[in-house]
Amino acid sequence: MASRLWARPTPQTKSAAKAARIDIPVRSRWRLRHCFMISKTPMDSYPMHCTPAYSRAETVSKTSRFLALVAVATSLLGGCGSVRMHRLTRTERHMGTRVSISVEMPTESTQAAAAAVQEAFARIRELDGKLSDYDPTSELNTLTKAPSGEPYPVSTDLFAVMEKALDVARASGGSFDPTVGPLVKLWRRARRTGRRPDERSLSDARRRVGFDKVTLDPASRTVTLAVAGMALDLGGIAKGFAAQEALDVLRRRGFPNALVDAGGDVVAGDAPSGRTGWRVGLAEPGREGLPVDEGVEVVRRAVATSGDAFQFVVIEGKRYSHILDPRTGEPLTHPMSVTVIAHDGALADALASALAVLGAEDGFALLARYPGTQARIVVQEDGSWRRSETPGFHVFLKRKASSPDAPPARRDEDRTRSVPE
């Protein structure tokens, strides 16, 4: 029983006692709750185990002794509290968008966390140099310039992204396709000029598109493009992959409580202190610019949003989205927004692009191939908005999600970068 009644003095206890000029021998033990119980009683009625052991303490006035006990109790309470946490957020521009990284850590680890965040940004910068479709010197564009039909060795990063991209391309029947580059270039020019591409140009571009025209060899880590003039576009998967890689850097450096937001591709680590998850605002079509009243809360998951609220062009009275159906070569014509929740940033990114093309019925059937994925699709048809959700989406939903850790995505804004014609 004795071991349950006494508590070992902490450094804070000794410091408080020293300030009151009371010596506490190492053998002396106090039970915190007893000290609180007796704090309102006369000093002479203190139980034996709460009385300082050295006789020198008896010379201290009753008032000083009382104040000393209060100080000791207060210091013990402070020592039992949680570690003070601090949140560090940094934002830089990479991959054609704003990338924000938030890390939560003990206050004394702020300097180490700042170094880890810079390392995470360096990783994103490295990937941008490999996966960019607008930088003519990127590894991706170097691959597209390689002779057709010949295996071309690539980096581990590019090969990994191509594997993930082709997996979703096959599973979605080509509704997501990393070879869509020739069509993307045509329709980007159309948005600038306000003129629809002619049929001959579209036919030629479609001939150079198709995920089945790409062969990967894991043994030699090579990529083979079967048709001359093919152009790869990883815009629908690269940011999600980079965000996931950045989070992995932070985790390896000892900061798992982090969030990476790459312009609509959000990857969350462990939950912040005192919360059950990170809050990600949801873009609601038709409410752009209005306060966010809904979001999702996630832990160790990725959230990707694809939409065309801002990037579209009207040609001869018809609305053309910046989102293309690689199978037909035509843009979508209905305003829409898709949000996907998955365990991996690259997967969430690619699936969001695929579901934008497939729609709710076929899109949700695709998600069944990937356990743990959930989605919401909002589409405008005949002047009204129709919302569809997978059965488990509501588990992550948070109503009145004020002050989200990641604001609603405007990912379509990031696709205004010029690409070499």
C-alpha distance (Angstrom), angle and dihedral (degrees) to the residues before:
residue distance angle dihedral
M1 . . .
A2 3.79 . .
S3 3.77 91.9 .
R4 3.78 89.8 57.8
L5 3.81 94.1 52.5
W6 3.77 101.0 52.9
A7 3.82 131.7 65.4
R8 3.81 126.4 -159.9
P9 3.84 112.2 -111.8
T10 3.80 112.4 -109.3
P11 3.84 126.2 -143.9
Q12 3.81 86.8 -101.4
T13 3.83 89.8 54.0
K14 3.79 92.3 51.5
S15 3.79 91.9 45.9
A16 3.81 92.8 51.7
A17 3.79 92.1 46.6
K18 3.78 92.4 48.2
A19 3.80 90.0 53.0
A20 3.82 88.1 55.9
R21 3.84 90.8 46.9
I22 3.80 93.9 -115.4
D23 3.81 120.3 136.5
I24 3.79 115.0 -140.8
P25 3.78 112.4 -164.6
V26 3.77 118.1 -141.3
R27 3.79 89.4 -114.8
S28 3.79 92.6 55.8
R29 3.81 114.7 101.1
W30 3.79 131.2 -172.9
R31 3.76 129.7 -167.5
L32 3.80 106.6 -137.3
R33 3.76 97.6 -146.2
H34 3.83 91.4 50.2
C35 3.78 90.7 51.9
F36 3.78 89.2 54.1
M37 3.77 92.3 47.3
I38 3.80 92.7 53.3
S39 3.79 96.7 42.0
K40 3.79 90.4 94.1
T41 3.81 95.5 47.1
P42 3.82 128.3 87.9
M43 3.75 113.1 -83.2
D44 3.80 93.4 -117.2
S45 3.80 90.8 59.8
Y46 3.83 94.6 60.9
P47 3.79 111.8 127.9
M48 3.77 116.4 -111.2
H49 3.80 95.7 -106.7
C50 3.81 93.1 58.5
T51 3.80 95.6 52.5
P52 3.83 116.9 99.0
A53 3.79 109.8 -109.6
Y54 3.82 101.3 -136.3
S55 3.76 118.3 84.1
R56 3.79 90.1 -135.2
A57 3.78 87.2 75.4
E58 3.78 89.8 63.1
T59 3.79 89.7 67.6
V60 3.76 91.9 60.2
S61 3.77 114.7 97.8
K62 3.77 119.6 -104.5
T63 3.77 90.3 -112.8
S64 3.81 93.3 53.4
R65 3.78 91.0 47.5
F66 3.78 91.1 51.6
L67 3.81 92.4 49.2
A68 3.78 90.7 47.7
L69 3.79 92.2 54.3
V70 3.80 91.3 49.0
A71 3.82 89.9 51.0
V72 3.79 91.7 49.2
A73 3.80 92.4 49.0
T74 3.80 91.1 48.5
S75 3.79 92.2 50.3
L76 3.79 90.7 49.5
L77 3.78 90.7 52.2
G78 3.81 90.9 50.4
G79 3.79 90.8 49.9
C80 3.81 90.6 53.9
G81 3.83 92.8 55.3
S82 3.79 126.2 99.7
V83 3.79 123.3 -88.3
R84 3.79 114.0 -87.9
M85 3.79 108.5 -105.4
H86 3.79 127.9 -154.6
R87 3.81 130.4 -166.9
L88 3.78 120.9 -140.7
T89 3.83 119.2 -165.6
R90 3.78 125.8 -175.9
T91 3.81 129.4 177.4
E92 3.80 129.0 -161.0
R93 3.77 134.9 162.9
H94 3.79 116.2 -109.3
M95 3.80 136.8 147.8
G96 3.79 90.6 17.3
T97 3.80 94.6 -59.5
R98 3.80 144.4 72.6
V99 3.78 112.5 -85.7
S100 3.81 118.4 -162.3
I101 3.79 124.8 -169.0
S102 3.81 121.6 -167.5
V103 3.80 122.8 -171.5
E104 3.79 128.5 -177.8
M105 3.78 118.5 -156.5
P106 3.83 143.3 141.4
T107 3.80 111.6 -66.4
E108 3.79 92.7 -114.2
S109 3.84 89.8 58.4
T110 3.81 95.6 58.2
Q111 3.80 95.1 107.7
A112 3.81 93.2 49.2
A113 3.81 90.2 46.8
A114 3.81 91.6 52.1
A115 3.80 89.4 53.6
A116 3.81 90.6 49.3
V117 3.81 91.3 50.8
Q118 3.81 90.8 52.6
E119 3.79 89.0 50.5
A120 3.82 89.4 51.8
F121 3.82 90.9 51.4
A122 3.80 89.2 48.8
R123 3.80 88.8 55.1
I124 3.82 90.9 52.2
R125 3.80 90.2 48.3
E126 3.81 90.1 51.3
L127 3.81 91.7 51.2
D128 3.80 91.9 47.6
G129 3.78 88.8 57.8
K130 3.79 89.7 54.8
L131 3.82 104.0 37.1
S132 3.82 103.7 35.3
D133 3.80 117.5 122.4
Y134 3.81 94.0 -166.2
D135 3.81 99.8 50.6
P136 3.82 105.3 84.3
T137 3.81 90.1 -154.8
S138 3.82 96.0 52.4
E139 3.78 120.0 117.7
L140 3.81 89.7 -116.1
N141 3.81 93.2 57.3
T142 3.79 90.9 43.3
L143 3.80 87.6 56.9
T144 3.81 92.6 51.7
K145 3.82 89.8 53.1
A146 3.81 92.1 53.9
P147 3.83 117.6 108.0
S148 3.79 111.3 -83.2
G149 3.76 117.7 -110.3
E150 3.80 94.4 24.4
P151 3.83 124.1 106.6
Y152 3.79 111.0 -112.4
P153 3.85 120.8 -160.6
V154 3.80 114.8 -128.3
S155 3.80 138.0 -178.5
T156 3.79 123.3 -86.7
D157 3.82 89.9 -108.2
L158 3.80 96.5 52.5
F159 3.79 91.7 44.6
A160 3.83 91.4 50.7
V161 3.81 92.5 51.0
M162 3.81 91.8 47.0
E163 3.81 90.3 51.4
K164 3.80 91.8 52.1
A165 3.81 92.5 43.9
L166 3.80 94.5 50.3
D167 3.80 91.4 46.6
V168 3.81 91.2 58.3
A169 3.82 90.7 40.7
R170 3.81 91.4 56.8
A171 3.81 93.7 42.4
S172 3.83 92.2 49.3
G173 3.79 95.9 44.9
G174 3.78 91.6 -116.8
S175 3.82 98.3 -50.6
F176 3.79 83.4 124.3
D177 3.80 112.8 39.2
P178 3.83 128.9 166.3
T179 3.83 90.3 -156.2
V180 3.82 92.9 66.1
G181 3.83 91.6 105.0
P182 3.85 98.6 110.9
L183 3.82 91.4 54.1
V184 3.82 92.8 44.4
K185 3.80 90.7 55.9
L186 3.82 92.3 50.8
W187 3.78 94.8 50.8
R188 3.78 93.9 43.2
R189 3.75 87.7 58.0
A190 3.82 88.7 48.0
R191 3.80 91.0 55.4
R192 3.79 90.2 51.8
T193 3.80 96.2 46.2
G194 3.79 100.0 32.2
R195 3.82 90.4 -129.6
R196 3.78 126.2 118.2
P197 3.84 115.4 -122.1
D198 3.79 113.6 -102.6
E199 3.78 118.3 -108.6
R200 3.77 94.4 -111.5
S201 3.80 91.8 57.4
L202 3.80 91.7 46.1
S203 3.79 91.8 49.8
D204 3.80 91.7 50.6
A205 3.80 91.7 48.3
R206 3.80 92.8 48.9
R207 3.82 89.4 53.3
R208 3.82 88.9 61.4
V209 3.81 95.5 47.6
G210 3.79 126.7 86.2
F211 3.79 134.7 104.8
D212 3.81 88.8 -136.9
K213 3.82 87.4 68.6
V214 3.83 90.8 68.7
T215 3.80 124.5 81.7
L216 3.81 124.1 -168.8
D217 3.79 123.5 -162.3
P218 3.83 111.0 -164.7
A219 3.81 92.8 -172.1
S220 3.81 93.9 60.5
R221 3.84 94.6 22.1
T222 3.79 91.7 -129.0
V223 3.80 135.2 144.1
T224 3.78 123.0 -147.6
L225 3.82 122.0 -162.4
A226 3.79 109.8 -159.4
V227 3.82 100.1 -159.3
A228 3.79 129.5 54.0
G229 3.78 115.3 -117.5
M230 3.80 96.4 29.4
A231 3.81 116.1 151.1
L232 3.79 124.3 -159.8
D233 3.80 120.8 -144.8
L234 3.80 117.0 -171.3
G235 3.81 94.2 174.3
G236 3.80 90.2 117.6
I237 3.81 95.4 57.1
A238 3.82 111.7 15.8
K239 3.82 98.1 82.9
G240 3.78 92.8 49.0
F241 3.80 90.0 49.6
A242 3.82 91.7 48.6
A243 3.81 93.0 47.8
Q244 3.79 90.5 52.1
E245 3.79 91.4 48.8
A246 3.82 90.9 50.2
L247 3.80 91.1 52.3
D248 3.80 89.9 49.3
V249 3.82 89.1 54.7
L250 3.81 90.7 53.7
R251 3.79 92.0 47.5
R252 3.81 92.1 51.2
R253 3.80 89.4 50.7
G254 3.80 90.1 55.3
F255 3.83 100.6 -98.5
P256 3.82 107.3 111.5
N257 3.83 94.4 154.8
A258 3.79 95.4 83.6
L259 3.79 144.7 120.1
V260 3.82 128.4 -153.2
D261 3.81 119.0 -164.0
A262 3.80 115.0 -172.3
G263 3.78 103.4 -179.1
G264 3.79 98.0 -63.9
D265 3.79 98.2 -18.7
V266 3.80 105.4 98.4
V267 3.80 125.4 -177.1
A268 3.81 118.6 -172.3
G269 3.79 129.1 -160.9
D270 3.80 128.1 -169.5
A271 3.80 117.0 -22.7
P272 3.80 120.5 -86.7
S273 3.79 118.3 -106.3
G274 3.79 115.0 -70.5
R275 3.81 93.3 6.5
T276 3.79 135.9 95.5
G277 3.80 94.9 -134.5
W278 3.80 150.4 -29.1
R279 3.81 116.2 -69.2
V280 3.79 118.7 -131.3
G281 3.81 118.1 -171.0
L282 3.80 118.1 -130.6
A283 3.77 121.7 -132.9
E284 3.78 109.4 -128.1
P285 3.82 112.9 -157.9
G286 3.77 111.2 -123.8
R287 3.82 92.2 24.5
E288 3.80 99.4 75.7
G289 3.78 110.7 150.4
L290 3.82 93.7 17.4
P291 3.83 124.2 112.7
V292 3.80 115.4 -77.1
D293 3.80 110.5 -109.6
E294 3.78 99.7 169.8
G295 3.77 139.5 42.2
V296 3.78 146.0 145.5
E297 3.78 128.5 -104.8
V298 3.80 116.5 -143.8
V299 3.80 141.3 174.6
R300 3.81 122.5 -164.0
R301 3.79 91.2 -7.9
A302 3.78 139.8 106.6
V303 3.80 128.2 -123.3
A304 3.81 120.4 -161.3
T305 3.79 127.3 -177.7
S306 3.79 127.6 -164.6
G307 3.79 122.7 -174.7
D308 3.78 145.3 141.1
A309 3.79 104.3 -141.5
F310 3.82 91.4 127.0
Q311 3.80 108.7 18.3
F312 3.79 111.1 70.9
V313 3.77 140.4 99.7
V314 3.80 132.2 -141.0
I315 3.80 112.7 -139.7
E316 3.80 118.9 -178.8
G317 3.79 90.4 -17.0
K318 3.81 95.8 -50.6
R319 3.81 123.8 113.8
Y320 3.81 116.1 -130.9
S321 3.81 119.1 -169.7
H322 3.80 124.1 -145.4
I323 3.83 86.5 -123.1
L324 3.79 111.4 92.4
D325 3.79 133.3 -157.8
P326 3.82 100.6 -132.7
R327 3.80 90.6 -158.6
T328 3.80 94.3 62.1
G329 3.79 102.2 21.1
E330 3.82 89.8 -128.1
P331 3.82 128.1 120.4
L332 3.78 122.0 -119.5
T333 3.78 114.1 -96.2
H334 3.83 102.7 -160.8
P335 3.83 122.2 77.7
M336 3.79 109.4 -115.5
S337 3.80 148.1 156.3
V338 3.81 129.2 -151.2
T339 3.80 127.5 -167.5
V340 3.81 120.5 -171.5
I341 3.82 128.1 -172.1
A342 3.81 116.6 -159.2
H343 3.81 140.9 151.3
D344 3.82 93.5 -107.8
G345 3.81 132.2 49.2
A346 3.81 97.1 -138.0
L347 3.80 92.3 47.9
A348 3.81 93.7 48.7
D349 3.81 90.1 48.8
A350 3.82 95.3 50.3
L351 3.80 94.1 42.9
A352 3.80 91.7 51.7
S353 3.81 88.9 56.1
A354 3.81 91.8 46.6
L355 3.81 94.5 48.6
A356 3.79 91.3 50.4
V357 3.81 86.9 62.8
L358 3.81 99.6 36.3
G359 3.79 100.1 45.9
A360 3.80 126.9 -145.6
E361 3.80 104.2 -53.8
D362 3.80 99.6 46.1
G363 3.78 92.6 30.4
F364 3.79 94.6 56.4
A365 3.80 89.3 47.0
L366 3.81 87.5 56.1
L367 3.83 91.1 52.3
A368 3.80 89.4 58.0
R369 3.82 86.4 72.7
Y370 3.80 90.0 61.3
P371 3.83 112.9 57.2
G372 3.78 116.0 -140.7
T373 3.81 96.5 24.6
Q374 3.80 121.7 128.3
A375 3.79 132.3 179.4
R376 3.77 148.3 -175.9
I377 3.80 123.6 -153.3
V378 3.81 123.3 -167.2
V379 3.82 116.6 -172.1
Q380 3.77 132.4 175.7
E381 3.79 113.2 -134.2
D382 3.80 126.3 169.1
G383 3.78 91.3 -8.0
S384 3.81 96.7 -54.0
W385 3.81 132.9 93.5
R386 3.79 120.4 -118.2
R387 3.80 120.7 -163.6
S388 3.80 125.6 -158.3
E389 3.81 127.5 -179.7
T390 3.77 137.1 -177.7
P391 3.83 113.7 -112.9
G392 3.82 94.6 -103.5
F393 3.81 98.9 44.8
H394 3.80 93.0 92.2
V395 3.83 90.5 63.1
F396 3.82 89.3 71.7
L397 3.80 96.1 38.6
K398 3.80 119.9 114.4
R399 3.78 119.6 -169.9
K400 3.79 118.7 -144.9
A401 3.81 91.1 15.6
S402 3.79 96.4 -177.2
S403 3.80 119.7 -176.5
P404 3.81 97.0 11.5
D405 3.80 118.5 -158.6
A406 3.81 87.1 -128.7
P407 3.82 116.6 30.7
P408 3.80 122.5 -135.3
A409 3.78 110.1 -66.6
R410 3.78 123.4 -107.0
R411 3.76 92.5 -177.2
D412 3.80 94.5 151.4
E413 3.82 89.0 66.9
D414 3.77 88.9 66.3
R415 3.78 94.2 64.9
T416 3.80 96.2 72.4
R417 3.79 93.0 95.4
S418 3.77 115.4 123.5
V419 3.77 115.9 -112.7
P420 3.79 123.9 -157.4
E421 3.78 109.3 -97.8
